[in-house]
């Protein structure tokens, strides 16, 4: 089992903003459905690309918020537990940043 899939005894850092994340994700889902509809209706390609850009930006906002919460809570809490725990959480964060930068 990888560290990120292990059950945690502490709430995740984003828990206090969970409702906001869910609302934002609901809007993102609506944007994605809207793009599908635009394609189905054969809308102008530049208009579709504009909407894809907006969707990508919205996802990046969520990702950066979750990353900030991870650093502020999970990494900070792990640092208090010791070097091994901190190193694991820092690697998780670094790997997540690497994936975000590539996307």
MOWO-V583305 format. One record per residue. N is the residue number from 1. RES is the residue in three letters. NEAR is the number of other ideal C-beta (glycine too) atoms within 10 Angstrom. Layout:
N & RES & NEAR
N & RES & NEAR
This chain:
1 & UNK & 6
2 & UNK & 6
3 & UNK & 12
4 & UNK & 13
5 & UNK & 6
6 & UNK & 9
7 & UNK & 5
8 & UNK & 10
9 & UNK & 5
10 & UNK & 9
11 & UNK & 10
12 & UNK & 13
13 & UNK & 20
14 & UNK & 19
15 & UNK & 12
16 & UNK & 11
17 & UNK & 15
18 & UNK & 11
19 & UNK & 9
20 & UNK & 12
21 & UNK & 15
22 & UNK & 9
23 & UNK & 11
24 & UNK & 16
25 & UNK & 13
26 & UNK & 10
27 & UNK & 11
28 & UNK & 16
29 & UNK & 11
30 & UNK & 11
31 & UNK & 17
32 & UNK & 15
33 & UNK & 10
34 & UNK & 14
35 & UNK & 19
36 & UNK & 11
37 & UNK & 10
38 & UNK & 17
39 & UNK & 12
40 & UNK & 8
41 & UNK & 8
42 & UNK & 8
43 & UNK & 13
44 & UNK & 9
45 & UNK & 10
46 & UNK & 8
47 & UNK & 11
48 & UNK & 17
49 & UNK & 11
50 & UNK & 13
51 & UNK & 17
52 & UNK & 14
53 & UNK & 10
54 & UNK & 14
55 & UNK & 18
56 & UNK & 12
57 & UNK & 9
58 & UNK & 16
59 & UNK & 17
60 & UNK & 12
61 & UNK & 12
62 & UNK & 15
63 & UNK & 15
64 & UNK & 12
65 & UNK & 16
66 & UNK & 17
67 & UNK & 16
68 & UNK & 13
69 & UNK & 18
70 & UNK & 19
71 & UNK & 16
72 & UNK & 12
73 & UNK & 18
74 & UNK & 22
75 & UNK & 18
76 & UNK & 13
77 & UNK & 15
78 & UNK & 19
79 & UNK & 14
80 & UNK & 8
81 & UNK & 11
82 & UNK & 9
83 & UNK & 9
84 & UNK & 9
85 & UNK & 16
86 & UNK & 16
87 & UNK & 12
88 & UNK & 17
89 & UNK & 22
90 & UNK & 15
91 & UNK & 11
92 & UNK & 17
93 & UNK & 15
94 & UNK & 10
95 & UNK & 11
96 & UNK & 16
97 & UNK & 14
98 & UNK & 10
99 & UNK & 10
100 & UNK & 14
101 & UNK & 7
102 & UNK & 6
103 & UNK & 9
